[in-house]
């Protein structure tokens, strides 16, 4: 079973500085830079992930550079299936449509213990100035593959320097095409998924499959367009500010095919979730960096996001890099995030409120990631420059998340070991 976007997004967030915490990948750097890192993400009693990353950047001269990146994610553990907590034992069939079911003790969060996936992602980028050296463009392409998910993306940015290169204006465009192939086919929205008794096959197990000849169900598709406009301003020799405006427009299959919604019968029954077939996001981002005479650096960022699903989020990031003797440094980090719930987020539905199976104009999801929640991440990175072109670092952070209901409450430990070599 795959396609848990929540886990992949968490990994991307946790690895936000992966391969970026050491030697700065500045334009015009001579030679080749190699970055290696391994990230570990461990949710208490839930998902564990290990992510090795390899990055390579080659200076081609004349401000041109080629970069390559390979990411491997191995994920396993227990993932919330969307159902509500009940005061009695709940029994579920396997999300993959197989015969092995699982039970959830009374009063506990319904977790599917069979979550396991492997993701491979590869990206390539090319940077080059144009005929006018004040203009620069970057082109990129990437592919990401999971058990039941394939994503292809291409991006382009165009930057222009002004004011003796103290001001840079940049615009970017990214196009993404996703293919989702859930086990057994994509389920019909609000179709009944009856809990399996003793691990037998469930009613409606053939949802999305070809009942005539058993051929594999066609994949669902999704397209995403991202645009960004930003400006970076050097205020003085020690201070730099950045401001970005971004928009994202996604259309196509937006459901999580493995997530359920509880119906308040006794005992509870379950239907598959339904989300709108589009999602538009708008965000603002600001960041300020300041270097002190001691060599210490403070970096503070804030992001505001709003989408047409009703979610509004705020993110604050604070880093402080303190320089230590013998080429060592320590970088404490605090991140705070909060969001409101999507308009169609529900913990459960009354029987009278359940739309007919296949309804495409009403929505409901029990995915806690769409509920109101907040999380705080606290930790630090410690690193050392072992030579003029080499650096090693270790990062350890703890994330605590709380929400309106029990499935949203979790803790995670983040560990990262990496290094950078310039040659």
N, C-alpha and C positions, 0 to 999 in steps of 0.2 A: 504494500500500500504506500502510495506517495502523495504528491501534490498537497503538502501542508505548507502553504505560503507563509503562514505565521512563523514557522520554524526558520524558513529560508530568510525571511525578512529580519528576524532576530539575529541570525548569523551575520547578515550584511551589516546590521547596526553594530554588533559586537566587534566586527572586523573593520569598523570605519576608519581606523588608523593603521590597519594591517599593512605592512610594507611601506608605511609612511611615517613611522615614528623616528627614524634614524636620519641618515644623511638626506638632505633636501635634494629632490630631483629637479634641480634648477635648470632652466633653459641655458644651453651653452656649455653644460658640463662636459668635460673631456672624457673620452673612453667609454667604457661599458659599466653599467651598474647592475649588480645581481642582488635581489632581495629574496630571502627565504624566511618563512614563518609557519608556525603551527598554532592554530587556535583551538582551544577546548571550551565548549559550552555545555554546562551541566545543570539542568533544571532539577530541583529536588523532587524525587519520585516521578519524574516525567521524562522528558527527552534529553538524551545525551548526544552531542555532536563533536566530531573531530574534523578540523578543516586545515589541511596543508595547502600552502600557497607558494607559488614560484613566480617571481616577476623578473623580467629582463628588459633593460633600457639601453639602447645603443645610440650614442651620438654619431651622426653621419656627417657632421661639419656643416658650416653655413647655417647654423640654427635649425638644422633638420634632425629629427630623432625618430627612431622606431622602437615601439614598446610591445612586449608580449606578456601575457599573464595567464597562468593555469591555476584553477581552484578545484579542489576535490573535497566534497562534503560526504561524510559518513554519518548517518543519523539513525538512531534507534531509541526505543523506549515506549512510553505511554502518552497518548495525545487525547485531549478532551474531545469527545464525539459530538458535543453540542447539546446533549440532553441535560435535564435538570437533576438536582440532587433529590432523592426520595427517602422517606423513612422506612423503606423496605428494600429487599434485594431486587436488583434489576438484572435482567438477562438480555444480552444482545447477540445477534448473529454477527459473524465477521464482516467487516466493511467491504472486504474483497469479494464477497458473494460465496465464499467457501463454506464448508460445513462446520468448521471450528468456531464455536461461539465463546463468549466470555461473560462472567457475572461481575456485578459491582455490589459490594456490601452496602447495607442500609446506612444512610447518612454520609456516604462518601461521594466524591466527584466522579461522574462516569468517565473513566479513562479507557480508551482502547489500547490494550497492552501490545498490540501487534504492529505498532508503527515502526517501519523500517524502510530506509531509502538510501540511495547513493546518487549524488549529483556531480556531474563534471561540467565545468564551465571554462571556456577559453576565449580570450579577447586579444585583439591586436589594435594598435594605434599608431598613427603617423602624424608628425608635426612638421610644418614647413612654413617659412615666410613666403609672401607673395612678391611680385615685382617691386612693390613699394615695401621696404623693410619694416615700416610701421604697421603693416598688416601681417597677420599670421593666422593660419588655419590648422585645425586638427581634425583628422578623420579617424573613425573607429568602427569596429565590427566585433560582434560577440555571438557565441552560441552556448546555450546551457541545456543540459539534458538530465532528466530524472526518469524514474521508472515509467511514469505516465504523464510526463510533461516535457515539452520541447519549446525552447524560446530562441528566436533569432532576432538580432537587433543591429542597427546601424546608426551612427551618430556623426554629426559634423558641427564644429564651432568655428566662428570667425571673430578674431580679436583685432582691435585697433588701439594703438598707443597715441596719447596726446600729451601736451604739457611737458615736453622733454622726458617722455616716458614715465612721468609720475602718475598719469591717469590711464587706465586701460578699460575700454568698453568691450564686452564680449557678448555674443549672441550664440545660442546653441539650439540644435534640433536633433531629436532622437526618435527613431521609428522602431517599433517592436512588434513581432508577430509570434503569437503563442499557439500551441496545439496541446489540448488537454484530452487524454485518453484514459478515463477512469476504468478500473477493473469492472467488467460487466456492463460497461456503457454508462453514459450520464443518466442518472435517475430522473424521473419525471417530478417536477416541483410539486410538493404537497402529497406525493404518493405515499401510501401507508407502508411503513416498514415495521412489521410485527416482530417483537422480540422473539428470538429462538428459544425453544424449551429444550434443554439438554443438548444444545449445539446443533440441532437439525436445521434443514434449509428453511428459510423464512418465506412467507408469502410475498409475492411481488419480486422475487429474487431475480427474475428475468428482465426487470425494468431496463430499457435501453438496449436489450439484446435482440437479435433477429430470431424470432421464435420458429421460423420455418426451417432454416438450415444451419443455425448456430454460428453464422459468420460474425466476425468481429464487428462491433458497432462502430460507426464512423466517429472520428475524433471531433471534439468541439474546438472552436477557434476564438481567438481574442486578438484585438489590435490595440496598440497603445502609441499615442503621439505625445511627446514631451517637448516643450519649448521653454527657453530660458533667456533672460536678458539681465546682464549684471555689469557692475562698475566696481573697479578697485582703485583706491586713491591712496597715494603715499602722502601722509600729512607732514612728516618730517623724517629725519634720519632714523628714528626709533619707533615710529607709529604708522600703522597701515590699517585702513578700514575697507570693508567690502559690503556690497549690498546687491542682492539678487531678487528678481521676480520670476516666478516659474508657474507654468500651467501644465496639467496632464489630462489627457482625454483618452479614456479607455472605452472600447465598445466590444460586444460579443458575449462570450460565456463567462459570467462573473461568479457563478455559484461555486461553493466547495462541495463536490459530489459526495463527500464522506461525512458531512455534518447533518445532524438531525435537529428537529424541534420537538419538544415534549408537548403532548396533548393531555390535558388534565382529566383523563378518565381514571377509573380505579379498577385494576392497576393502570398505570400510564401507558399510552401508546405513543408512537413516534411517526412523524412524517419528515420527508426530505425538505431541506431549506429552499428558499427562493430569494434571489437578489435581482435588482434591476440589471438590464443588459447594457448599461453604460455607467460610467463614473467619471466625473469631472472634478479635478482638484485645482486649487489656486493657493500659492504659498509665497510668503515673503521671508527673506533671510538677511540678517545683518551680523557682521563679525568685526571685531577689533583686535589687533595684535599690537603688543607694545614690548619693546626690549629695554631692559634697564642697563645702567652702566656696568653693573656687576656681571652681565651676561644672562641673567634670568629673563624669562619670557612669560608673559601672561597672554592668554588667548581666550576670548569670551565670544560666544555665538548665541543667537536667538532665532528660532524659526516659528512662524505662525502659519497654520494650514487650515483651509476650509474646503469641504467638498459638498456636492449636491446630494449626498446621502444623509446629511445632517451632522457629520463629524467635524468638530473644530478641535485643533490640537495646538499645544504650546510646548516648545522644547528649549531648554536652556542648557548650554554646555560651558564648563569652565575648566581650563587647563592652566597649570602654573609649573613651568619648568625651572627648577632651581639647580644651578651649576654647583658641583661639588669638586673637591680636590682630585687630582690624578685622573682627569678627563671623565669623571663620573657625573651623572645627573640623576635627579629624581623628579618625576612629573605627576603630582597628584591630579586627580580628575573627578569632577562631580557632574552628573547629568540628571536633570529632572524633566519628566515628561508627563503631560496630562491630556486627556481627550474626553469629549462628550460622546454619548451613544448615538449610533445611527438611528434614523427615524423608524426603521423596521426591526430593530433589535428587540427580541423578546426572550424571557426566561422560559415561558410556556404559553400555550394557547388554550382557551376554553374550547370545548368541542364545537360549539356553535360558531366560533370564529375561524374555524379551519376552512379555507377555500377548497373548491373541488380540485381534484388532482389534475395537474396540467395547467392550472391558472397561471397566466403570464403577466397579469396587470396588478397583482397584489404580492406583497413581499413579507418575509419573516425569516429571521436567522437567530440561532442560539449560539453563534460563535462569539465567545467572550471578547475576542479581539475587536469586535464591533460595538462593544458595550462601553460604558463610562469606566475609565480606569486611570490610574497614575502609577508611575514607577520612578524609582530613584536608583541611580548607579553610582557607587563610590569605590574608588580604588586608586592605583598608582602604577606608573611605569618607572623602572629603574634601568639605566643603560650606561654603557661605557664605550668610549672610543678607543679601540685597542691598537689602532694605527692610523695613519693619515687618511686611509681610504676604507677603513673597516670599523663597524660598530655592532655591538650585541646589546639586546635588551630583553627584559622580562616584564610582563604586565599581569597584574592580578586585580580583579574587580568583583564586586558583589552587587547584584541587581535584586531589588525587592519591588514587587508589583502588587497592587491592591485594586479591587474593583467593587462593583455593586453586588456581586454574588460570588460564591465560593470558587467556581472554576477559574476566575480571574486572579486569584491569590496564589502567587508562586514566588519562589526565590531561585536565583541562578548564580552560579560561580563561573567567572570568565578567566581563563588563563591563556597567555600568549607568550610564546618564545620565538624570537626572531633575530635576524641579523641583516646587515647591508655591507656589500663589498664593492668598492670602486676600483677598476683596474683598466 
